[in-house]
């Protein structure tokens, strides 16, 4: 019971931060297209930070000795899934404002597959692991987590590699470069830990 209440607190805080950020942005700027896009950028980054800790938690724990990070991988993952619901809601709202689906074609399918993995992993974490077995869970988690990382990386890394002429200002760099670096660092940290025993 205590564990469930703590998990609820994690999820509530993650969701609350995303909702608060959205309310502040839309409250100050209005619920028009430009503030909605800003809220999308903020909630995407908040979600990504939670996901990044879920992805790298075990690796960081082994490299730094800070075991608390690795011990809360499930909490970070479910908090990410909860916070990301706000981001999805903003995408739906933006589509309403535009009068069309905000994403189309292959890009839409790409991100829909990412959402499938987010909520499949979240659902399986509630007893599903026991049902399908640990080996199957490890494969599903590996594929799903890396697909989600690639989806985030596409959003953060591509704008750095192919910036538009008007996007060389400091705010743009701060909005993308740290998250692009984290996207690249995540699999490198995990690989560093996986190869570490071979050199010890």
ChimeraX attribute file (.defattr): number of C-alpha atoms within 10 A of each C-alpha:
attribute: neighborCount
match mode: 1-to-1
recipient: residues
	/A:1	6
	/A:2	7
	/A:3	8
	/A:4	9
	/A:5	10
	/A:6	12
	/A:7	18
	/A:8	15
	/A:9	14
	/A:10	18
	/A:11	20
	/A:12	15
	/A:13	15
	/A:14	22
	/A:15	22
	/A:16	15
	/A:17	16
	/A:18	25
	/A:19	18
	/A:20	12
	/A:21	17
	/A:22	23
	/A:23	15
	/A:24	13
	/A:25	19
	/A:26	19
	/A:27	11
	/A:28	10
	/A:29	14
	/A:30	13
	/A:31	18
	/A:32	13
	/A:33	17
	/A:34	13
	/A:35	19
	/A:36	21
	/A:37	17
	/A:38	15
	/A:39	25
	/A:40	23
	/A:41	15
	/A:42	18
	/A:43	26
	/A:44	20
	/A:45	20
	/A:46	21
	/A:47	26
	/A:48	22
	/A:49	17
	/A:50	21
	/A:51	25
	/A:52	23
	/A:53	22
	/A:54	24
	/A:55	26
	/A:56	19
	/A:57	25
	/A:58	23
	/A:59	25
	/A:60	20
	/A:61	16
	/A:62	15
	/A:63	15
	/A:64	10
	/A:65	12
	/A:66	14
	/A:67	15
	/A:68	12
	/A:69	19
	/A:70	20
	/A:71	14
	/A:72	15
	/A:73	20
	/A:74	18
	/A:75	19
	/A:76	26
	/A:77	24
	/A:78	25
	/A:79	25
	/A:80	27
	/A:81	23
	/A:82	23
	/A:83	26
	/A:84	25
	/A:85	17
	/A:86	23
	/A:87	23
	/A:88	15
	/A:89	12
	/A:90	18
	/A:91	19
	/A:92	15
	/A:93	18
	/A:94	22
	/A:95	15
	/A:96	13
	/A:97	15
	/A:98	12
	/A:99	9
	/A:100	11
	/A:101	14
	/A:102	14
	/A:103	14
	/A:104	10
	/A:105	7
	/A:106	9
	/A:107	10
	/A:108	13
	/A:109	12
	/A:110	14
	/A:111	16
	/A:112	13
	/A:113	15
	/A:114	21
	/A:115	20
	/A:116	13
	/A:117	20
	/A:118	23
	/A:119	15
	/A:120	15
	/A:121	22
	/A:122	18
	/A:123	14
	/A:124	16
	/A:125	15
	/A:126	9
	/A:127	9
	/A:128	15
	/A:129	17
	/A:130	11
	/A:131	10
	/A:132	11
	/A:133	10
	/A:134	12
	/A:135	10
	/A:136	12
	/A:137	18
	/A:138	12
	/A:139	11
	/A:140	17
	/A:141	18
	/A:142	12
	/A:143	13
	/A:144	21
	/A:145	21
	/A:146	17
	/A:147	19
	/A:148	21
	/A:149	20
	/A:150	16
	/A:151	17
	/A:152	22
	/A:153	19
	/A:154	13
	/A:155	16
	/A:156	22
	/A:157	21
	/A:158	12
	/A:159	17
	/A:160	16
	/A:161	9
	/A:162	9
	/A:163	13
	/A:164	9
	/A:165	7
	/A:166	7
	/A:167	13
	/A:168	11
	/A:169	9
	/A:170	8
	/A:171	9
	/A:172	14
	/A:173	15
	/A:174	10
	/A:175	14
	/A:176	18
	/A:177	15
	/A:178	12
	/A:179	21
	/A:180	20
	/A:181	13
	/A:182	17
	/A:183	23
	/A:184	15
	/A:185	14
	/A:186	19
	/A:187	16
	/A:188	14
	/A:189	17
	/A:190	19
	/A:191	12
	/A:192	12
	/A:193	17
	/A:194	11
	/A:195	10
	/A:196	12
	/A:197	8
	/A:198	7
	/A:199	5
	/A:200	5
